[in-house]
Amino acid sequence: MLLSLNTLPEWGMRWLNHVPVAVISALVAQELFTTDGHFTNLSSNVEWITALPTLWVAIQTRSLLGTVVAGILSLMLL
């Protein structure tokens, strides 16, 4: 409601563009590196091993659907 009355400066709008990426990164990192509130060993962490090909597909294709399918298939195979 407050922002509808005023316009944000250009630097504020650029900063707000990074908020969704930061939130998703924090959620994914928490899921990948912790189990029950403790850091996990990366060599036995299936989610971390699954994240590597999923990240590669995301970078190569820039497709949300392709990334989700790659993640699901990687997890199913492991």
Backbone as XML, in Angstrom:
<?xml version="1.0"?>
<chain id="A" units="angstrom">
  <residue number="1" name="MET">
    <atom name="N" x="0.821" y="-1.174" z="0.000"/>
    <atom name="CA" x="0.000" y="0.000" z="0.000"/>
    <atom name="C" x="0.878" y="1.254" z="0.000"/>
  </residue>
  <residue number="2" name="LEU">
    <atom name="N" x="1.959" y="1.210" z="0.767"/>
    <atom name="CA" x="2.838" y="2.371" z="0.816"/>
    <atom name="C" x="3.547" y="2.607" z="-0.510"/>
  </residue>
  <residue number="3" name="LEU">
    <atom name="N" x="3.923" y="1.520" z="-1.170"/>
    <atom name="CA" x="4.642" y="1.677" z="-2.434"/>
    <atom name="C" x="3.734" y="2.138" z="-3.563"/>
  </residue>
  <residue number="4" name="SER">
    <atom name="N" x="2.445" y="1.932" z="-3.449"/>
    <atom name="CA" x="1.545" y="2.376" z="-4.509"/>
    <atom name="C" x="1.402" y="3.899" z="-4.523"/>
  </residue>
  <residue number="5" name="LEU">
    <atom name="N" x="1.688" y="4.540" z="-3.408"/>
    <atom name="CA" x="1.586" y="5.996" z="-3.347"/>
    <atom name="C" x="2.828" y="6.692" z="-3.889"/>
  </residue>
  <residue number="6" name="ASN">
    <atom name="N" x="3.960" y="6.031" z="-3.810"/>
    <atom name="CA" x="5.230" y="6.614" z="-4.249"/>
    <atom name="C" x="5.890" y="5.703" z="-5.279"/>
  </residue>
  <residue number="7" name="THR">
    <atom name="N" x="6.809" y="6.267" z="-6.025"/>
    <atom name="CA" x="7.603" y="5.453" z="-6.943"/>
    <atom name="C" x="8.978" y="5.245" z="-6.340"/>
  </residue>
  <residue number="8" name="LEU">
    <atom name="N" x="9.507" y="4.059" z="-6.531"/>
    <atom name="CA" x="10.841" y="3.750" z="-6.027"/>
    <atom name="C" x="11.891" y="4.272" z="-6.999"/>
  </residue>
  <residue number="9" name="PRO">
    <atom name="N" x="13.046" y="4.659" z="-6.476"/>
    <atom name="CA" x="14.127" y="5.063" z="-7.383"/>
    <atom name="C" x="14.635" y="3.863" z="-8.185"/>
  </residue>
  <residue number="10" name="GLU">
    <atom name="N" x="15.347" y="4.140" z="-9.234"/>
    <atom name="CA" x="15.844" y="3.091" z="-10.133"/>
    <atom name="C" x="16.697" y="2.065" z="-9.389"/>
  </residue>
  <residue number="11" name="TRP">
    <atom name="N" x="17.569" y="2.522" z="-8.472"/>
    <atom name="CA" x="18.416" y="1.583" z="-7.736"/>
    <atom name="C" x="17.571" y="0.667" z="-6.845"/>
  </residue>
  <residue number="12" name="GLY">
    <atom name="N" x="16.477" y="1.157" z="-6.332"/>
    <atom name="CA" x="15.585" y="0.346" z="-5.513"/>
    <atom name="C" x="14.896" y="-0.729" z="-6.327"/>
  </residue>
  <residue number="13" name="MET">
    <atom name="N" x="14.479" y="-0.377" z="-7.528"/>
    <atom name="CA" x="13.846" y="-1.357" z="-8.405"/>
    <atom name="C" x="14.839" y="-2.435" z="-8.842"/>
  </residue>
  <residue number="14" name="ARG">
    <atom name="N" x="16.085" y="-2.039" z="-9.135"/>
    <atom name="CA" x="17.111" y="-3.022" z="-9.504"/>
    <atom name="C" x="17.379" y="-3.968" z="-8.339"/>
  </residue>
  <residue number="15" name="TRP">
    <atom name="N" x="17.409" y="-3.439" z="-7.126"/>
    <atom name="CA" x="17.652" y="-4.256" z="-5.939"/>
    <atom name="C" x="16.517" y="-5.258" z="-5.740"/>
  </residue>
  <residue number="16" name="LEU">
    <atom name="N" x="15.289" y="-4.816" z="-5.924"/>
    <atom name="CA" x="14.139" y="-5.702" z="-5.746"/>
    <atom name="C" x="14.107" y="-6.827" z="-6.779"/>
  </residue>
  <residue number="17" name="ASN">
    <atom name="N" x="14.719" y="-6.630" z="-7.934"/>
    <atom name="CA" x="14.778" y="-7.688" z="-8.942"/>
    <atom name="C" x="15.583" y="-8.895" z="-8.461"/>
  </residue>
  <residue number="18" name="HIS">
    <atom name="N" x="16.498" y="-8.693" z="-7.503"/>
    <atom name="CA" x="17.350" y="-9.777" z="-7.013"/>
    <atom name="C" x="16.732" y="-10.538" z="-5.840"/>
  </residue>
  <residue number="19" name="VAL">
    <atom name="N" x="15.675" y="-10.039" z="-5.266"/>
    <atom name="CA" x="15.077" y="-10.673" z="-4.089"/>
    <atom name="C" x="14.566" y="-12.083" z="-4.381"/>
  </residue>
  <residue number="20" name="PRO">
    <atom name="N" x="13.811" y="-12.345" z="-5.457"/>
    <atom name="CA" x="13.340" y="-13.723" z="-5.691"/>
    <atom name="C" x="14.483" y="-14.721" z="-5.852"/>
  </residue>
  <residue number="21" name="VAL">
    <atom name="N" x="15.548" y="-14.340" z="-6.530"/>
    <atom name="CA" x="16.690" y="-15.234" z="-6.718"/>
    <atom name="C" x="17.351" y="-15.531" z="-5.376"/>
  </residue>
  <residue number="22" name="ALA">
    <atom name="N" x="17.482" y="-14.528" z="-4.530"/>
    <atom name="CA" x="18.099" y="-14.721" z="-3.221"/>
    <atom name="C" x="17.254" y="-15.626" z="-2.334"/>
  </residue>
  <residue number="23" name="VAL">
    <atom name="N" x="15.949" y="-15.472" z="-2.383"/>
    <atom name="CA" x="15.067" y="-16.304" z="-1.559"/>
    <atom name="C" x="15.125" y="-17.756" z="-2.020"/>
  </residue>
  <residue number="24" name="ILE">
    <atom name="N" x="15.039" y="-17.993" z="-3.317"/>
    <atom name="CA" x="15.106" y="-19.361" z="-3.842"/>
    <atom name="C" x="16.459" y="-19.989" z="-3.524"/>
  </residue>
  <residue number="25" name="SER">
    <atom name="N" x="17.541" y="-19.226" z="-3.666"/>
    <atom name="CA" x="18.871" y="-19.749" z="-3.358"/>
    <atom name="C" x="18.984" y="-20.159" z="-1.900"/>
  </residue>
  <residue number="26" name="ALA">
    <atom name="N" x="18.447" y="-19.361" z="-1.013"/>
    <atom name="CA" x="18.496" y="-19.686" z="0.417"/>
    <atom name="C" x="17.698" y="-20.950" z="0.719"/>
  </residue>
  <residue number="27" name="LEU">
    <atom name="N" x="16.538" y="-21.088" z="0.114"/>
    <atom name="CA" x="15.717" y="-22.285" z="0.354"/>
    <atom name="C" x="16.377" y="-23.545" z="-0.201"/>
  </residue>
  <residue number="28" name="VAL">
    <atom name="N" x="16.922" y="-23.448" z="-1.401"/>
    <atom name="CA" x="17.570" y="-24.610" z="-2.013"/>
    <atom name="C" x="18.836" y="-24.979" z="-1.248"/>
  </residue>
  <residue number="29" name="ALA">
    <atom name="N" x="19.639" y="-24.004" z="-0.871"/>
    <atom name="CA" x="20.872" y="-24.281" z="-0.129"/>
    <atom name="C" x="20.572" y="-24.954" z="1.205"/>
  </residue>
  <residue number="30" name="GLN">
    <atom name="N" x="19.545" y="-24.501" z="1.886"/>
    <atom name="CA" x="19.174" y="-25.119" z="3.160"/>
    <atom name="C" x="18.770" y="-26.575" z="2.953"/>
  </residue>
  <residue number="31" name="GLU">
    <atom name="N" x="18.051" y="-26.845" z="1.893"/>
    <atom name="CA" x="17.605" y="-28.211" z="1.619"/>
    <atom name="C" x="18.770" y="-29.106" z="1.208"/>
  </residue>
  <residue number="32" name="LEU">
    <atom name="N" x="19.729" y="-28.563" z="0.477"/>
    <atom name="CA" x="20.839" y="-29.373" z="-0.017"/>
    <atom name="C" x="21.876" y="-29.689" z="1.050"/>
  </residue>
  <residue number="33" name="PHE">
    <atom name="N" x="22.149" y="-28.743" z="1.919"/>
    <atom name="CA" x="23.282" y="-28.885" z="2.830"/>
    <atom name="C" x="22.920" y="-29.304" z="4.246"/>
  </residue>
  <residue number="34" name="THR">
    <atom name="N" x="21.658" y="-29.349" z="4.605"/>
    <atom name="CA" x="21.302" y="-29.698" z="5.984"/>
    <atom name="C" x="20.256" y="-30.810" z="6.018"/>
  </residue>
  <residue number="35" name="THR">
    <atom name="N" x="20.332" y="-31.602" z="7.077"/>
    <atom name="CA" x="19.323" y="-32.606" z="7.375"/>
    <atom name="C" x="19.069" y="-32.541" z="8.876"/>
  </residue>
  <residue number="36" name="ASP">
    <atom name="N" x="17.842" y="-32.337" z="9.254"/>
    <atom name="CA" x="17.456" y="-32.203" z="10.665"/>
    <atom name="C" x="18.243" y="-31.104" z="11.368"/>
  </residue>
  <residue number="37" name="GLY">
    <atom name="N" x="18.549" y="-30.036" z="10.653"/>
    <atom name="CA" x="19.229" y="-28.895" z="11.250"/>
    <atom name="C" x="20.734" y="-29.028" z="11.364"/>
  </residue>
  <residue number="38" name="HIS">
    <atom name="N" x="21.314" y="-30.103" z="10.839"/>
    <atom name="CA" x="22.763" y="-30.315" z="10.901"/>
    <atom name="C" x="23.308" y="-30.431" z="9.488"/>
  </residue>
  <residue number="39" name="PHE">
    <atom name="N" x="24.551" y="-29.970" z="9.309"/>
    <atom name="CA" x="25.187" y="-30.111" z="8.003"/>
    <atom name="C" x="25.388" y="-31.584" z="7.688"/>
  </residue>
  <residue number="40" name="THR">
    <atom name="N" x="25.204" y="-31.937" z="6.418"/>
    <atom name="CA" x="25.342" y="-33.331" z="6.008"/>
    <atom name="C" x="26.632" y="-33.530" z="5.234"/>
  </residue>
  <residue number="41" name="ASN">
    <atom name="N" x="27.083" y="-34.766" z="5.208"/>
    <atom name="CA" x="28.255" y="-35.143" z="4.438"/>
    <atom name="C" x="27.876" y="-35.121" z="2.960"/>
  </residue>
  <residue number="42" name="LEU">
    <atom name="N" x="28.608" y="-34.378" z="2.154"/>
    <atom name="CA" x="28.233" y="-34.222" z="0.750"/>
    <atom name="C" x="28.377" y="-35.504" z="-0.054"/>
  </residue>
  <residue number="43" name="SER">
    <atom name="N" x="29.265" y="-36.405" z="0.359"/>
    <atom name="CA" x="29.465" y="-37.624" z="-0.429"/>
    <atom name="C" x="28.283" y="-38.583" z="-0.329"/>
  </residue>
  <residue number="44" name="SER">
    <atom name="N" x="27.519" y="-38.515" z="0.749"/>
    <atom name="CA" x="26.375" y="-39.407" z="0.900"/>
    <atom name="C" x="25.042" y="-38.682" z="0.757"/>
  </residue>
  <residue number="45" name="ASN">
    <atom name="N" x="25.073" y="-37.442" z="0.325"/>
    <atom name="CA" x="23.873" y="-36.625" z="0.214"/>
    <atom name="C" x="23.295" y="-36.774" z="-1.194"/>
  </residue>
  <residue number="46" name="VAL">
    <atom name="N" x="22.204" y="-37.512" z="-1.312"/>
    <atom name="CA" x="21.593" y="-37.782" z="-2.616"/>
    <atom name="C" x="21.087" y="-36.492" z="-3.258"/>
  </residue>
  <residue number="47" name="GLU">
    <atom name="N" x="20.554" y="-35.581" z="-2.454"/>
    <atom name="CA" x="20.040" y="-34.326" z="-3.007"/>
    <atom name="C" x="21.155" y="-33.520" z="-3.670"/>
  </residue>
  <residue number="48" name="TRP">
    <atom name="N" x="22.333" y="-33.509" z="-3.075"/>
    <atom name="CA" x="23.465" y="-32.764" z="-3.642"/>
    <atom name="C" x="23.908" y="-33.395" z="-4.962"/>
  </residue>
  <residue number="49" name="ILE">
    <atom name="N" x="23.961" y="-34.720" z="-4.991"/>
    <atom name="CA" x="24.361" y="-35.414" z="-6.214"/>
    <atom name="C" x="23.322" y="-35.174" z="-7.309"/>
  </residue>
  <residue number="50" name="THR">
    <atom name="N" x="22.052" y="-35.113" z="-6.944"/>
    <atom name="CA" x="20.980" y="-34.836" z="-7.897"/>
    <atom name="C" x="21.030" y="-33.396" z="-8.390"/>
  </residue>
  <residue number="51" name="ALA">
    <atom name="N" x="21.469" y="-32.488" z="-7.541"/>
    <atom name="CA" x="21.488" y="-31.074" z="-7.894"/>
    <atom name="C" x="22.488" y="-30.760" z="-9.000"/>
  </residue>
  <residue number="52" name="LEU">
    <atom name="N" x="23.553" y="-31.525" z="-9.103"/>
    <atom name="CA" x="24.584" y="-31.223" z="-10.102"/>
    <atom name="C" x="24.077" y="-31.346" z="-11.540"/>
  </residue>
  <residue number="53" name="PRO">
    <atom name="N" x="23.487" y="-32.484" z="-11.948"/>
    <atom name="CA" x="22.965" y="-32.519" z="-13.324"/>
    <atom name="C" x="21.776" y="-31.583" z="-13.532"/>
  </residue>
  <residue number="54" name="THR">
    <atom name="N" x="21.005" y="-31.364" z="-12.480"/>
    <atom name="CA" x="19.877" y="-30.447" z="-12.591"/>
    <atom name="C" x="20.372" y="-29.028" z="-12.851"/>
  </residue>
  <residue number="55" name="LEU">
    <atom name="N" x="21.407" y="-28.626" z="-12.145"/>
    <atom name="CA" x="21.999" y="-27.299" z="-12.362"/>
    <atom name="C" x="22.569" y="-27.188" z="-13.766"/>
  </residue>
  <residue number="56" name="TRP">
    <atom name="N" x="23.206" y="-28.248" z="-14.242"/>
    <atom name="CA" x="23.774" y="-28.220" z="-15.591"/>
    <atom name="C" x="22.659" y="-28.030" z="-16.632"/>
  </residue>
  <residue number="57" name="VAL">
    <atom name="N" x="21.548" y="-28.752" z="-16.467"/>
    <atom name="CA" x="20.421" y="-28.610" z="-17.405"/>
    <atom name="C" x="19.844" y="-27.200" z="-17.331"/>
  </residue>
  <residue number="58" name="ALA">
    <atom name="N" x="19.741" y="-26.657" z="-16.130"/>
    <atom name="CA" x="19.195" y="-25.311" z="-15.965"/>
    <atom name="C" x="20.060" y="-24.275" z="-16.679"/>
  </residue>
  <residue number="59" name="ILE">
    <atom name="N" x="21.361" y="-24.409" z="-16.565"/>
    <atom name="CA" x="22.267" y="-23.448" z="-17.209"/>
    <atom name="C" x="22.232" y="-23.610" z="-18.728"/>
  </residue>
  <residue number="60" name="GLN">
    <atom name="N" x="22.205" y="-24.855" z="-19.202"/>
    <atom name="CA" x="22.243" y="-25.105" z="-20.640"/>
    <atom name="C" x="20.945" y="-24.736" z="-21.351"/>
  </residue>
  <residue number="61" name="THR">
    <atom name="N" x="19.801" y="-25.056" z="-20.737"/>
    <atom name="CA" x="18.535" y="-24.876" z="-21.439"/>
    <atom name="C" x="17.773" y="-23.624" z="-21.044"/>
  </residue>
  <residue number="62" name="ARG">
    <atom name="N" x="17.997" y="-23.132" z="-19.842"/>
    <atom name="CA" x="17.238" y="-21.994" z="-19.299"/>
    <atom name="C" x="15.733" y="-22.266" z="-19.348"/>
  </residue>
  <residue number="63" name="SER">
    <atom name="N" x="15.383" y="-23.534" z="-19.147"/>
    <atom name="CA" x="13.986" y="-23.952" z="-19.204"/>
    <atom name="C" x="13.565" y="-24.468" z="-17.838"/>
  </residue>
  <residue number="64" name="LEU">
    <atom name="N" x="12.509" y="-23.906" z="-17.294"/>
    <atom name="CA" x="12.016" y="-24.355" z="-16.000"/>
    <atom name="C" x="11.506" y="-25.787" z="-16.089"/>
  </residue>
  <residue number="65" name="LEU">
    <atom name="N" x="10.752" y="-26.103" z="-17.120"/>
    <atom name="CA" x="10.229" y="-27.454" z="-17.274"/>
    <atom name="C" x="11.363" y="-28.465" z="-17.437"/>
  </residue>
  <residue number="66" name="GLY">
    <atom name="N" x="12.339" y="-28.147" z="-18.265"/>
    <atom name="CA" x="13.472" y="-29.053" z="-18.450"/>
    <atom name="C" x="14.258" y="-29.263" z="-17.175"/>
  </residue>
  <residue number="67" name="THR">
    <atom name="N" x="14.407" y="-28.208" z="-16.375"/>
    <atom name="CA" x="15.129" y="-28.303" z="-15.117"/>
    <atom name="C" x="14.382" y="-29.180" z="-14.125"/>
  </residue>
  <residue number="68" name="VAL">
    <atom name="N" x="13.079" y="-29.000" z="-14.035"/>
    <atom name="CA" x="12.271" y="-29.807" z="-13.111"/>
    <atom name="C" x="12.304" y="-31.272" z="-13.527"/>
  </residue>
  <residue number="69" name="VAL">
    <atom name="N" x="12.149" y="-31.542" z="-14.807"/>
    <atom name="CA" x="12.180" y="-32.922" z="-15.301"/>
    <atom name="C" x="13.554" y="-33.540" z="-15.036"/>
  </residue>
  <residue number="70" name="ALA">
    <atom name="N" x="14.622" y="-32.808" z="-15.280"/>
    <atom name="CA" x="15.969" y="-33.322" z="-15.026"/>
    <atom name="C" x="16.163" y="-33.627" z="-13.543"/>
  </residue>
  <residue number="71" name="GLY">
    <atom name="N" x="15.668" y="-32.774" z="-12.676"/>
    <atom name="CA" x="15.784" y="-33.015" z="-11.238"/>
    <atom name="C" x="15.011" y="-34.239" z="-10.791"/>
  </residue>
  <residue number="72" name="ILE">
    <atom name="N" x="13.804" y="-34.391" z="-11.294"/>
    <atom name="CA" x="12.984" y="-35.545" z="-10.923"/>
    <atom name="C" x="13.612" y="-36.840" z="-11.444"/>
  </residue>
  <residue number="73" name="LEU">
    <atom name="N" x="14.046" y="-36.825" z="-12.691"/>
    <atom name="CA" x="14.676" y="-38.026" z="-13.254"/>
    <atom name="C" x="15.975" y="-38.388" z="-12.536"/>
  </residue>
  <residue number="74" name="SER">
    <atom name="N" x="16.774" y="-37.375" z="-12.198"/>
    <atom name="CA" x="18.023" y="-37.629" z="-11.479"/>
    <atom name="C" x="17.747" y="-38.236" z="-10.116"/>
  </residue>
  <residue number="75" name="LEU">
    <atom name="N" x="16.785" y="-37.715" z="-9.419"/>
    <atom name="CA" x="16.442" y="-38.251" z="-8.100"/>
    <atom name="C" x="15.885" y="-39.664" z="-8.210"/>
  </residue>
  <residue number="76" name="MET">
    <atom name="N" x="15.076" y="-39.919" z="-9.226"/>
    <atom name="CA" x="14.519" y="-41.263" z="-9.408"/>
    <atom name="C" x="15.627" y="-42.274" z="-9.721"/>
  </residue>
  <residue number="77" name="LEU">
    <atom name="N" x="16.595" y="-41.878" z="-10.533"/>
    <atom name="CA" x="17.681" y="-42.797" z="-10.888"/>
    <atom name="C" x="18.581" y="-43.097" z="-9.693"/>
  </residue>
  <residue number="78" name="LEU">
    <atom name="N" x="18.762" y="-42.110" z="-8.830"/>
    <atom name="CA" x="19.613" y="-42.342" z="-7.658"/>
    <atom name="C" x="18.842" y="-43.016" z="-6.550"/>
  </residue>
</chain>
